[in-house]
């Protein structure tokens, strides 16, 4: 958790940290579903110019990938 700025909170229990002894596990399926849902929402929220730029970038990326293979 040090990468996320929670080193002190987890190591010493300071700043509302629990000392890192919670015993919780990560639900990978829920995390993946949340990731996909957030990505879909982000694309839906783009303005038309952003969507056009995204489509063009994907198109050129596929062309570069085809030439690289």
C-alpha positions as CSV (number, residue, x, y, z in Angstrom):
1,X,0.0,0.0,0.0
2,X,3.0,2.3,0.1
3,X,2.6,2.9,-3.6
4,X,-0.8,4.5,-2.9
5,X,0.4,6.7,-0.1
6,X,-0.9,4.5,2.7
7,X,2.4,3.3,4.2
8,X,2.0,5.2,7.5
9,X,-1.6,4.3,7.9
10,X,-1.1,0.6,7.4
11,X,2.1,0.3,9.2
12,X,1.3,2.2,12.4
13,X,-2.5,2.6,12.4
14,X,-2.1,6.4,12.2
15,X,-4.6,8.4,10.2
16,X,-7.4,5.9,10.5
17,X,-5.4,3.0,9.3
18,X,-6.1,-0.4,10.6
19,X,-2.6,-1.6,10.8
20,X,-3.0,-3.8,7.7
21,X,-4.5,-6.7,9.6
22,X,-8.0,-6.7,8.2
23,X,-7.9,-10.1,6.5
24,X,-9.9,-8.8,3.6
25,X,-9.5,-10.3,0.1
26,X,-10.0,-8.7,-3.2
27,X,-12.9,-9.8,-5.3
28,X,-11.3,-10.1,-8.8
29,X,-14.6,-10.6,-10.6
30,X,-16.1,-7.4,-9.0
31,X,-13.0,-5.5,-9.8
32,X,-13.0,-6.5,-13.4
33,X,-16.7,-5.7,-13.8
34,X,-16.1,-2.3,-12.2
35,X,-13.2,-1.7,-14.6
36,X,-15.3,-2.5,-17.6
37,X,-18.3,-0.5,-16.4
38,X,-16.1,2.5,-15.7
39,X,-14.4,2.2,-19.2
40,X,-17.8,2.0,-20.9
41,X,-19.1,5.0,-18.9
42,X,-15.9,7.0,-19.8
43,X,-16.4,6.3,-23.6
44,X,-20.1,7.2,-23.4
45,X,-19.3,10.5,-21.7
46,X,-16.9,11.6,-24.5
47,X,-18.0,14.4,-26.8
48,X,-18.4,13.6,-30.5
49,X,-14.9,15.0,-31.3
50,X,-13.4,12.8,-28.7
51,X,-15.1,9.7,-30.1
52,X,-13.9,10.6,-33.6
53,X,-10.4,11.0,-32.3
54,X,-10.6,7.6,-30.5
55,X,-11.8,5.8,-33.6
56,X,-9.1,7.4,-35.7
57,X,-6.4,6.5,-33.1
58,X,-7.7,2.9,-33.0
59,X,-7.7,2.7,-36.8
60,X,-4.1,3.9,-37.1
61,X,-3.1,1.6,-34.2
62,X,-4.5,-1.4,-36.1
63,X,-2.6,-0.3,-39.3
64,X,0.6,0.0,-37.4
65,X,0.1,-3.4,-35.7
66,X,-0.6,-5.0,-39.1
67,X,2.6,-3.6,-40.6
68,X,4.6,-4.7,-37.5
69,X,3.4,-8.3,-37.8
